[in-house]
Every structure is written in C-alpha cells, then in structure tokens.
Amino acid sequence: MTTDDLLHALTQVTSTSDARALVSRAMRVTGAPNHRPLQLTELVQMCEALGVEGGSIQRLAENIAMAALRD
C-alpha cells in the first residue's frame, strides 16, 4: 500500500481535501515516504497516526492495519 492508496481509502469517509491533510500530517509524524509502497512498519505507524482522529477515520485506519498484519 502507498500513501496514495491511503488517501484514496480515506476519501471514502472524509472529503478529499481533509484526506490529503490527514495523510500529509501522518507522513510528517511518521517520516513515511511518498509514492512508493510502504513497509509494514511504516503502514502501521501511518495507521496509528491516522487513528488519533477518532470516529470513522480511526475505524478505517484500524481495518487497514489489521488487514496488513494478517497478510
């Protein structure tokens, strides 16, 4: 999964502009790279950073992280 994939997933639960801001903030917090597949630890860290938003964003981030950990 890339940060672009996360952005696309987030647009299912929030506006595109908010999704961009969320991904940008999570990237700054975690130091995750842009436009390349995230390593598992990077993806989980991104999901943790997104999860602090609460609500539907938290649920989506948890689902993405759980799916990645199962693979």
PDB file with SEQRES, HELIX, SHEET and CRYST1 records, atoms N, CA, C and O in Angstrom:
SEQRES   1 A   71  MET THR THR ASP ASP LEU LEU HIS ALA LEU THR GLN VAL          
SEQRES   2 A   71  THR SER THR SER ASP ALA ARG ALA LEU VAL SER ARG ALA          
SEQRES   3 A   71  MET ARG VAL THR GLY ALA PRO ASN HIS ARG PRO LEU GLN          
SEQRES   4 A   71  LEU THR GLU LEU VAL GLN MET CYS GLU ALA LEU GLY VAL          
SEQRES   5 A   71  GLU GLY GLY SER ILE GLN ARG LEU ALA GLU ASN ILE ALA          
SEQRES   6 A   71  MET ALA ALA LEU ARG ASP                                      
HELIX    1 AA1 THR A    3  LEU A   10  1                                   8    
HELIX    2 AA2 THR A   16  THR A   30  1                                  15    
HELIX    3 AA3 LEU A   40  GLY A   51  1                                  12    
HELIX    4 AA4 GLY A   55  ARG A   70  1                                  16    
CRYST1    1.000    1.000    1.000  90.00  90.00  90.00 P 1           1          
ATOM      1  N   MET A   1       0.849  -1.172   0.000  1.00  0.00           N  
ATOM      2  CA  MET A   1       0.000   0.000   0.000  1.00  0.00           C  
ATOM      3  C   MET A   1       0.896   1.237   0.000  1.00  0.00           C  
ATOM      4  O   MET A   1       1.924   1.275   0.677  1.00  0.00           O  
ATOM      5  N   THR A   2       0.495   2.232  -0.758  1.00  0.00           N  
ATOM      6  CA  THR A   2       1.225   3.502  -0.814  1.00  0.00           C  
ATOM      7  C   THR A   2       0.429   4.577  -0.081  1.00  0.00           C  
ATOM      8  O   THR A   2      -0.714   4.349   0.316  1.00  0.00           O  
ATOM      9  N   THR A   3       1.035   5.740   0.095  1.00  0.00           N  
ATOM     10  CA  THR A   3       0.297   6.846   0.699  1.00  0.00           C  
ATOM     11  C   THR A   3      -0.860   7.266  -0.204  1.00  0.00           C  
ATOM     12  O   THR A   3      -1.886   7.741   0.283  1.00  0.00           O  
ATOM     13  N   ASP A   4      -0.703   7.097  -1.508  1.00  0.00           N  
ATOM     14  CA  ASP A   4      -1.806   7.391  -2.432  1.00  0.00           C  
ATOM     15  C   ASP A   4      -2.980   6.442  -2.196  1.00  0.00           C  
ATOM     16  O   ASP A   4      -4.138   6.850  -2.281  1.00  0.00           O  
ATOM     17  N   ASP A   5      -2.680   5.177  -1.899  1.00  0.00           N  
ATOM     18  CA  ASP A   5      -3.735   4.211  -1.585  1.00  0.00           C  
ATOM     19  C   ASP A   5      -4.458   4.607  -0.298  1.00  0.00           C  
ATOM     20  O   ASP A   5      -5.682   4.510  -0.210  1.00  0.00           O  
ATOM     21  N   LEU A   6      -3.694   5.052   0.694  1.00  0.00           N  
ATOM     22  CA  LEU A   6      -4.307   5.515   1.942  1.00  0.00           C  
ATOM     23  C   LEU A   6      -5.202   6.719   1.681  1.00  0.00           C  
ATOM     24  O   LEU A   6      -6.309   6.809   2.212  1.00  0.00           O  
ATOM     25  N   LEU A   7      -4.718   7.633   0.868  1.00  0.00           N  
ATOM     26  CA  LEU A   7      -5.508   8.810   0.517  1.00  0.00           C  
ATOM     27  C   LEU A   7      -6.828   8.394  -0.115  1.00  0.00           C  
ATOM     28  O   LEU A   7      -7.890   8.894   0.259  1.00  0.00           O  
ATOM     29  N   HIS A   8      -6.757   7.485  -1.066  1.00  0.00           N  
ATOM     30  CA  HIS A   8      -7.972   7.009  -1.731  1.00  0.00           C  
ATOM     31  C   HIS A   8      -8.927   6.368  -0.721  1.00  0.00           C  
ATOM     32  O   HIS A   8     -10.132   6.619  -0.768  1.00  0.00           O  
ATOM     33  N   ALA A   9      -8.410   5.554   0.179  1.00  0.00           N  
ATOM     34  CA  ALA A   9      -9.261   4.908   1.186  1.00  0.00           C  
ATOM     35  C   ALA A   9      -9.917   5.946   2.087  1.00  0.00           C  
ATOM     36  O   ALA A   9     -11.094   5.818   2.426  1.00  0.00           O  
ATOM     37  N   LEU A  10      -9.176   6.959   2.470  1.00  0.00           N  
ATOM     38  CA  LEU A  10      -9.720   7.986   3.357  1.00  0.00           C  
ATOM     39  C   LEU A  10     -10.829   8.795   2.702  1.00  0.00           C  
ATOM     40  O   LEU A  10     -11.720   9.291   3.391  1.00  0.00           O  
ATOM     41  N   THR A  11     -10.786   8.935   1.380  1.00  0.00           N  
ATOM     42  CA  THR A  11     -11.838   9.704   0.710  1.00  0.00           C  
ATOM     43  C   THR A  11     -13.187   9.003   0.786  1.00  0.00           C  
ATOM     44  O   THR A  11     -14.209   9.592   0.434  1.00  0.00           O  
ATOM     45  N   GLN A  12     -13.203   7.763   1.238  1.00  0.00           N  
ATOM     46  CA  GLN A  12     -14.473   7.064   1.445  1.00  0.00           C  
ATOM     47  C   GLN A  12     -15.179   7.554   2.703  1.00  0.00           C  
ATOM     48  O   GLN A  12     -16.393   7.398   2.840  1.00  0.00           O  
ATOM     49  N   VAL A  13     -14.409   8.155   3.635  1.00  0.00           N  
ATOM     50  CA  VAL A  13     -15.008   8.574   4.902  1.00  0.00           C  
ATOM     51  C   VAL A  13     -14.854  10.064   5.188  1.00  0.00           C  
ATOM     52  O   VAL A  13     -15.392  10.557   6.179  1.00  0.00           O  
ATOM     53  N   THR A  14     -14.131  10.787   4.338  1.00  0.00           N  
ATOM     54  CA  THR A  14     -13.969  12.225   4.526  1.00  0.00           C  
ATOM     55  C   THR A  14     -13.727  12.884   3.168  1.00  0.00           C  
ATOM     56  O   THR A  14     -13.555  12.201   2.159  1.00  0.00           O  
ATOM     57  N   SER A  15     -13.717  14.184   3.155  1.00  0.00           N  
ATOM     58  CA  SER A  15     -13.510  14.903   1.891  1.00  0.00           C  
ATOM     59  C   SER A  15     -12.082  14.698   1.388  1.00  0.00           C  
ATOM     60  O   SER A  15     -11.183  14.341   2.151  1.00  0.00           O  
ATOM     61  N   THR A  16     -11.897  14.927   0.113  1.00  0.00           N  
ATOM     62  CA  THR A  16     -10.571  14.770  -0.487  1.00  0.00           C  
ATOM     63  C   THR A  16      -9.564  15.717   0.151  1.00  0.00           C  
ATOM     64  O   THR A  16      -8.430  15.321   0.421  1.00  0.00           O  
ATOM     65  N   SER A  17      -9.962  16.955   0.394  1.00  0.00           N  
ATOM     66  CA  SER A  17      -9.026  17.918   0.989  1.00  0.00           C  
ATOM     67  C   SER A  17      -8.656  17.520   2.413  1.00  0.00           C  
ATOM     68  O   SER A  17      -7.498  17.647   2.810  1.00  0.00           O  
ATOM     69  N   ASP A  18      -9.628  17.038   3.182  1.00  0.00           N  
ATOM     70  CA  ASP A  18      -9.323  16.572   4.540  1.00  0.00           C  
ATOM     71  C   ASP A  18      -8.444  15.330   4.500  1.00  0.00           C  
ATOM     72  O   ASP A  18      -7.534  15.183   5.317  1.00  0.00           O  
ATOM     73  N   ALA A  19      -8.712  14.441   3.557  1.00  0.00           N  
ATOM     74  CA  ALA A  19      -7.899  13.228   3.428  1.00  0.00           C  
ATOM     75  C   ALA A  19      -6.454  13.589   3.105  1.00  0.00           C  
ATOM     76  O   ALA A  19      -5.524  12.997   3.653  1.00  0.00           O  
ATOM     77  N   ARG A  20      -6.268  14.551   2.222  1.00  0.00           N  
ATOM     78  CA  ARG A  20      -4.902  14.995   1.885  1.00  0.00           C  
ATOM     79  C   ARG A  20      -4.188  15.546   3.117  1.00  0.00           C  
ATOM     80  O   ARG A  20      -3.019  15.245   3.357  1.00  0.00           O  
ATOM     81  N   ALA A  21      -4.904  16.352   3.889  1.00  0.00           N  
ATOM     82  CA  ALA A  21      -4.313  16.933   5.099  1.00  0.00           C  
ATOM     83  C   ALA A  21      -3.961  15.847   6.111  1.00  0.00           C  
ATOM     84  O   ALA A  21      -2.911  15.909   6.752  1.00  0.00           O  
ATOM     85  N   LEU A  22      -4.831  14.859   6.255  1.00  0.00           N  
ATOM     86  CA  LEU A  22      -4.578  13.764   7.192  1.00  0.00           C  
ATOM     87  C   LEU A  22      -3.357  12.950   6.790  1.00  0.00           C  
ATOM     88  O   LEU A  22      -2.514  12.633   7.629  1.00  0.00           O  
ATOM     89  N   VAL A  23      -3.260  12.614   5.514  1.00  0.00           N  
ATOM     90  CA  VAL A  23      -2.118  11.830   5.035  1.00  0.00           C  
ATOM     91  C   VAL A  23      -0.835  12.644   5.174  1.00  0.00           C  
ATOM     92  O   VAL A  23       0.198  12.113   5.580  1.00  0.00           O  
ATOM     93  N   SER A  24      -0.898  13.915   4.841  1.00  0.00           N  
ATOM     94  CA  SER A  24       0.280  14.777   4.957  1.00  0.00           C  
ATOM     95  C   SER A  24       0.761  14.846   6.403  1.00  0.00           C  
ATOM     96  O   SER A  24       1.957  14.732   6.670  1.00  0.00           O  
ATOM     97  N   ARG A  25      -0.169  15.033   7.327  1.00  0.00           N  
ATOM     98  CA  ARG A  25       0.191  15.102   8.748  1.00  0.00           C  
ATOM     99  C   ARG A  25       0.764  13.779   9.226  1.00  0.00           C  
ATOM    100  O   ARG A  25       1.767  13.763   9.940  1.00  0.00           O  
ATOM    101  N   ALA A  26       0.146  12.673   8.846  1.00  0.00           N  
ATOM    102  CA  ALA A  26       0.639  11.351   9.253  1.00  0.00           C  
ATOM    103  C   ALA A  26       2.030  11.091   8.685  1.00  0.00           C  
ATOM    104  O   ALA A  26       2.866  10.472   9.344  1.00  0.00           O  
ATOM    105  N   MET A  27       2.280  11.561   7.470  1.00  0.00           N  
ATOM    106  CA  MET A  27       3.610  11.393   6.873  1.00  0.00           C  
ATOM    107  C   MET A  27       4.657  12.191   7.643  1.00  0.00           C  
ATOM    108  O   MET A  27       5.770  11.715   7.864  1.00  0.00           O  
ATOM    109  N   ARG A  28       4.296  13.410   8.050  1.00  0.00           N  
ATOM    110  CA  ARG A  28       5.239  14.220   8.829  1.00  0.00           C  
ATOM    111  C   ARG A  28       5.531  13.573  10.174  1.00  0.00           C  
ATOM    112  O   ARG A  28       6.678  13.554  10.621  1.00  0.00           O  
ATOM    113  N   VAL A  29       4.500  13.043  10.820  1.00  0.00           N  
ATOM    114  CA  VAL A  29       4.661  12.421  12.135  1.00  0.00           C  
ATOM    115  C   VAL A  29       5.524  11.171  12.049  1.00  0.00           C  
ATOM    116  O   VAL A  29       6.377  10.940  12.906  1.00  0.00           O  
ATOM    117  N   THR A  30       5.303  10.371  11.021  1.00  0.00           N  
ATOM    118  CA  THR A  30       5.979   9.071  10.930  1.00  0.00           C  
ATOM    119  C   THR A  30       7.243   9.090  10.086  1.00  0.00           C  
ATOM    120  O   THR A  30       8.070   8.184  10.192  1.00  0.00           O  
ATOM    121  N   GLY A  31       7.404  10.102   9.254  1.00  0.00           N  
ATOM    122  CA  GLY A  31       8.538  10.132   8.341  1.00  0.00           C  
ATOM    123  C   GLY A  31       8.373   9.173   7.174  1.00  0.00           C  
ATOM    124  O   GLY A  31       9.348   8.828   6.505  1.00  0.00           O  
ATOM    125  N   ALA A  32       7.152   8.744   6.929  1.00  0.00           N  
ATOM    126  CA  ALA A  32       6.884   7.798   5.837  1.00  0.00           C  
ATOM    127  C   ALA A  32       7.126   8.462   4.484  1.00  0.00           C  
ATOM    128  O   ALA A  32       6.870   9.655   4.322  1.00  0.00           O  
ATOM    129  N   PRO A  33       7.618   7.696   3.516  1.00  0.00           N  
ATOM    130  CA  PRO A  33       7.882   8.231   2.178  1.00  0.00           C  
ATOM    131  C   PRO A  33       6.589   8.366   1.373  1.00  0.00           C  
ATOM    132  O   PRO A  33       5.559   7.782   1.711  1.00  0.00           O  
ATOM    133  N   ASN A  34       6.672   9.134   0.324  1.00  0.00           N  
ATOM    134  CA  ASN A  34       5.522   9.340  -0.552  1.00  0.00           C  
ATOM    135  C   ASN A  34       5.724   8.582  -1.863  1.00  0.00           C  
ATOM    136  O   ASN A  34       6.845   8.478  -2.360  1.00  0.00           O  
ATOM    137  N   HIS A  35       4.646   8.060  -2.413  1.00  0.00           N  
ATOM    138  CA  HIS A  35       4.625   7.457  -3.755  1.00  0.00           C  
ATOM    139  C   HIS A  35       5.478   6.194  -3.912  1.00  0.00           C  
ATOM    140  O   HIS A  35       5.982   5.920  -5.001  1.00  0.00           O  
ATOM    141  N   ARG A  36       5.635   5.451  -2.867  1.00  0.00           N  
ATOM    142  CA  ARG A  36       6.244   4.129  -3.001  1.00  0.00           C  
ATOM    143  C   ARG A  36       5.551   3.229  -1.994  1.00  0.00           C  
ATOM    144  O   ARG A  36       5.010   3.712  -0.999  1.00  0.00           O  
ATOM    145  N   PRO A  37       5.561   1.944  -2.237  1.00  0.00           N  
ATOM    146  CA  PRO A  37       4.910   1.046  -1.279  1.00  0.00           C  
ATOM    147  C   PRO A  37       5.500   1.210   0.121  1.00  0.00           C  
ATOM    148  O   PRO A  37       6.716   1.263   0.302  1.00  0.00           O  
ATOM    149  N   LEU A  38       4.610   1.287   1.094  1.00  0.00           N  
ATOM    150  CA  LEU A  38       5.040   1.412   2.483  1.00  0.00           C  
ATOM    151  C   LEU A  38       5.430   0.043   3.022  1.00  0.00           C  
ATOM    152  O   LEU A  38       4.785  -0.961   2.719  1.00  0.00           O  
ATOM    153  N   GLN A  39       6.474   0.012   3.811  1.00  0.00           N  
ATOM    154  CA  GLN A  39       6.812  -1.214   4.519  1.00  0.00           C  
ATOM    155  C   GLN A  39       5.760  -1.413   5.597  1.00  0.00           C  
ATOM    156  O   GLN A  39       5.061  -0.469   5.966  1.00  0.00           O  
ATOM    157  N   LEU A  40       5.645  -2.631   6.101  1.00  0.00           N  
ATOM    158  CA  LEU A  40       4.614  -2.942   7.092  1.00  0.00           C  
ATOM    159  C   LEU A  40       4.696  -2.004   8.293  1.00  0.00           C  
ATOM    160  O   LEU A  40       3.673  -1.479   8.734  1.00  0.00           O  
ATOM    161  N   THR A  41       5.881  -1.790   8.821  1.00  0.00           N  
ATOM    162  CA  THR A  41       6.005  -0.916   9.996  1.00  0.00           C  
ATOM    163  C   THR A  41       5.593   0.515   9.662  1.00  0.00           C  
ATOM    164  O   THR A  41       4.975   1.185  10.490  1.00  0.00           O  
ATOM    165  N   GLU A  42       5.922   0.987   8.474  1.00  0.00           N  
ATOM    166  CA  GLU A  42       5.521   2.331   8.066  1.00  0.00           C  
ATOM    167  C   GLU A  42       4.007   2.434   7.948  1.00  0.00           C  
ATOM    168  O   GLU A  42       3.413   3.426   8.371  1.00  0.00           O  
ATOM    169  N   LEU A  43       3.388   1.415   7.378  1.00  0.00           N  
ATOM    170  CA  LEU A  43       1.934   1.417   7.222  1.00  0.00           C  
ATOM    171  C   LEU A  43       1.243   1.417   8.578  1.00  0.00           C  
ATOM    172  O   LEU A  43       0.292   2.169   8.791  1.00  0.00           O  
ATOM    173  N   VAL A  44       1.712   0.586   9.489  1.00  0.00           N  
ATOM    174  CA  VAL A  44       1.110   0.529  10.826  1.00  0.00           C  
ATOM    175  C   VAL A  44       1.287   1.869  11.540  1.00  0.00           C  
ATOM    176  O   VAL A  44       0.361   2.343  12.197  1.00  0.00           O  
ATOM    177  N   GLN A  45       2.457   2.478  11.419  1.00  0.00           N  
ATOM    178  CA  GLN A  45       2.686   3.787  12.034  1.00  0.00           C  
ATOM    179  C   GLN A  45       1.772   4.849  11.427  1.00  0.00           C  
ATOM    180  O   GLN A  45       1.243   5.697  12.144  1.00  0.00           O  
ATOM    181  N   MET A  46       1.588   4.804  10.124  1.00  0.00           N  
ATOM    182  CA  MET A  46       0.672   5.743   9.471  1.00  0.00           C  
ATOM    183  C   MET A  46      -0.746   5.546  10.000  1.00  0.00           C  
ATOM    184  O   MET A  46      -1.452   6.515  10.279  1.00  0.00           O  
ATOM    185  N   CYS A  47      -1.154   4.291  10.134  1.00  0.00           N  
ATOM    186  CA  CYS A  47      -2.495   3.996  10.639  1.00  0.00           C  
ATOM    187  C   CYS A  47      -2.649   4.452  12.084  1.00  0.00           C  
ATOM    188  O   CYS A  47      -3.707   4.952  12.467  1.00  0.00           O  
ATOM    189  N   GLU A  48      -1.607   4.284  12.886  1.00  0.00           N  
ATOM    190  CA  GLU A  48      -1.652   4.771  14.268  1.00  0.00           C  
ATOM    191  C   GLU A  48      -1.817   6.287  14.293  1.00  0.00           C  
ATOM    192  O   GLU A  48      -2.608   6.820  15.072  1.00  0.00           O  
ATOM    193  N   ALA A  49      -1.069   6.974  13.439  1.00  0.00           N  
ATOM    194  CA  ALA A  49      -1.165   8.430  13.373  1.00  0.00           C  
ATOM    195  C   ALA A  49      -2.558   8.869  12.917  1.00  0.00           C  
ATOM    196  O   ALA A  49      -3.104   9.843  13.435  1.00  0.00           O  
ATOM    197  N   LEU A  50      -3.127   8.158  11.957  1.00  0.00           N  
ATOM    198  CA  LEU A  50      -4.476   8.483  11.484  1.00  0.00           C  
ATOM    199  C   LEU A  50      -5.526   8.152  12.538  1.00  0.00           C  
ATOM    200  O   LEU A  50      -6.542   8.839  12.643  1.00  0.00           O  
ATOM    201  N   GLY A  51      -5.284   7.106  13.313  1.00  0.00           N  
ATOM    202  CA  GLY A  51      -6.253   6.643  14.299  1.00  0.00           C  
ATOM    203  C   GLY A  51      -6.562   7.653  15.387  1.00  0.00           C  
ATOM    204  O   GLY A  51      -7.639   7.604  15.982  1.00  0.00           O  
ATOM    205  N   VAL A  52      -5.645   8.564  15.661  1.00  0.00           N  
ATOM    206  CA  VAL A  52      -5.906   9.550  16.711  1.00  0.00           C  
ATOM    207  C   VAL A  52      -7.031  10.503  16.330  1.00  0.00           C  
ATOM    208  O   VAL A  52      -7.537  11.232  17.182  1.00  0.00           O  
ATOM    209  N   GLU A  53      -7.426  10.506  15.065  1.00  0.00           N  
ATOM    210  CA  GLU A  53      -8.529  11.359  14.616  1.00  0.00           C  
ATOM    211  C   GLU A  53      -9.869  10.897  15.179  1.00  0.00           C  
ATOM    212  O   GLU A  53     -10.799  11.691  15.319  1.00  0.00           O  
ATOM    213  N   GLY A  54      -9.962   9.608  15.501  1.00  0.00           N  
ATOM    214  CA  GLY A  54     -11.201   9.074  16.050  1.00  0.00           C  
ATOM    215  C   GLY A  54     -12.254   8.812  14.981  1.00  0.00           C  
ATOM    216  O   GLY A  54     -12.030   9.045  13.793  1.00  0.00           O  
ATOM    217  N   GLY A  55     -13.391   8.328  15.422  1.00  0.00           N  
ATOM    218  CA  GLY A  55     -14.541   8.107  14.558  1.00  0.00           C  
ATOM    219  C   GLY A  55     -14.286   7.193  13.381  1.00  0.00           C  
ATOM    220  O   GLY A  55     -13.584   6.188  13.498  1.00  0.00           O  
ATOM    221  N   SER A  56     -14.864   7.550  12.242  1.00  0.00           N  
ATOM    222  CA  SER A  56     -14.770   6.701  11.054  1.00  0.00           C  
ATOM    223  C   SER A  56     -13.343   6.623  10.511  1.00  0.00           C  
ATOM    224  O   SER A  56     -12.965   5.622   9.902  1.00  0.00           O  
ATOM    225  N   ILE A  57     -12.562   7.659  10.726  1.00  0.00           N  
ATOM    226  CA  ILE A  57     -11.165   7.628  10.279  1.00  0.00           C  
ATOM    227  C   ILE A  57     -10.383   6.617  11.107  1.00  0.00           C  
ATOM    228  O   ILE A  57      -9.575   5.861  10.568  1.00  0.00           O  
ATOM    229  N   GLN A  58     -10.618   6.602  12.399  1.00  0.00           N  
ATOM    230  CA  GLN A  58      -9.961   5.623  13.269  1.00  0.00           C  
ATOM    231  C   GLN A  58     -10.347   4.202  12.871  1.00  0.00           C  
ATOM    232  O   GLN A  58      -9.488   3.327  12.771  1.00  0.00           O  
ATOM    233  N   ARG A  59     -11.634   3.976  12.645  1.00  0.00           N  
ATOM    234  CA  ARG A  59     -12.089   2.633  12.259  1.00  0.00           C  
ATOM    235  C   ARG A  59     -11.449   2.189  10.945  1.00  0.00           C  
ATOM    236  O   ARG A  59     -11.018   1.043  10.819  1.00  0.00           O  
ATOM    237  N   LEU A  60     -11.387   3.085   9.979  1.00  0.00           N  
ATOM    238  CA  LEU A  60     -10.761   2.757   8.699  1.00  0.00           C  
ATOM    239  C   LEU A  60      -9.276   2.441   8.888  1.00  0.00           C  
ATOM    240  O   LEU A  60      -8.775   1.458   8.342  1.00  0.00           O  
ATOM    241  N   ALA A  61      -8.584   3.262   9.651  1.00  0.00           N  
ATOM    242  CA  ALA A  61      -7.155   3.043   9.899  1.00  0.00           C  
ATOM    243  C   ALA A  61      -6.924   1.707  10.604  1.00  0.00           C  
ATOM    244  O   ALA A  61      -5.989   0.979  10.272  1.00  0.00           O  
ATOM    245  N   GLU A  62      -7.776   1.392  11.572  1.00  0.00           N  
ATOM    246  CA  GLU A  62      -7.653   0.107  12.274  1.00  0.00           C  
ATOM    247  C   GLU A  62      -7.868  -1.059  11.316  1.00  0.00           C  
ATOM    248  O   GLU A  62      -7.139  -2.049  11.366  1.00  0.00           O  
ATOM    249  N   ASN A  63      -8.860  -0.944  10.451  1.00  0.00           N  
ATOM    250  CA  ASN A  63      -9.135  -2.019   9.486  1.00  0.00           C  
ATOM    251  C   ASN A  63      -7.969  -2.218   8.520  1.00  0.00           C  
ATOM    252  O   ASN A  63      -7.607  -3.351   8.203  1.00  0.00           O  
ATOM    253  N   ILE A  64      -7.390  -1.129   8.060  1.00  0.00           N  
ATOM    254  CA  ILE A  64      -6.249  -1.227   7.144  1.00  0.00           C  
ATOM    255  C   ILE A  64      -5.063  -1.880   7.843  1.00  0.00           C  
ATOM    256  O   ILE A  64      -4.416  -2.765   7.285  1.00  0.00           O  
ATOM    257  N   ALA A  65      -4.783  -1.442   9.062  1.00  0.00           N  
ATOM    258  CA  ALA A  65      -3.652  -2.008   9.813  1.00  0.00           C  
ATOM    259  C   ALA A  65      -3.866  -3.489  10.101  1.00  0.00           C  
ATOM    260  O   ALA A  65      -2.947  -4.292   9.942  1.00  0.00           O  
ATOM    261  N   MET A  66      -5.066  -3.852  10.519  1.00  0.00           N  
ATOM    262  CA  MET A  66      -5.354  -5.262  10.830  1.00  0.00           C  
ATOM    263  C   MET A  66      -5.206  -6.126   9.579  1.00  0.00           C  
ATOM    264  O   MET A  66      -4.645  -7.220   9.647  1.00  0.00           O  
ATOM    265  N   ALA A  67      -5.697  -5.651   8.454  1.00  0.00           N  
ATOM    266  CA  ALA A  67      -5.578  -6.410   7.205  1.00  0.00           C  
ATOM    267  C   ALA A  67      -4.110  -6.580   6.816  1.00  0.00           C  
ATOM    268  O   ALA A  67      -3.704  -7.651   6.364  1.00  0.00           O  
ATOM    269  N   ALA A  68      -3.324  -5.535   6.990  1.00  0.00           N  
ATOM    270  CA  ALA A  68      -1.897  -5.612   6.646  1.00  0.00           C  
ATOM    271  C   ALA A  68      -1.168  -6.591   7.551  1.00  0.00           C  
ATOM    272  O   ALA A  68      -0.287  -7.321   7.097  1.00  0.00           O  
ATOM    273  N   LEU A  69      -1.525  -6.610   8.815  1.00  0.00           N  
ATOM    274  CA  LEU A  69      -0.867  -7.511   9.764  1.00  0.00           C  
ATOM    275  C   LEU A  69      -1.252  -8.965   9.524  1.00  0.00           C  
ATOM    276  O   LEU A  69      -0.482  -9.873   9.837  1.00  0.00           O  
ATOM    277  N   ARG A  70      -2.440  -9.188   8.971  1.00  0.00           N  
ATOM    278  CA  ARG A  70      -2.874 -10.565   8.669  1.00  0.00           C  
ATOM    279  C   ARG A  70      -2.148 -11.135   7.458  1.00  0.00           C  
ATOM    280  O   ARG A  70      -1.935 -12.344   7.369  1.00  0.00           O  
ATOM    281  N   ASP A  71      -1.770 -10.270   6.530  1.00  0.00           N  
ATOM    282  CA  ASP A  71      -1.124 -10.731   5.283  1.00  0.00           C  
ATOM    283  C   ASP A  71       0.284 -11.216   5.507  1.00  0.00           C  
ATOM    284  O   ASP A  71       0.952 -11.633   4.561  1.00  0.00           O  
TER     285      ASP A  71                                                      
END                                                                             
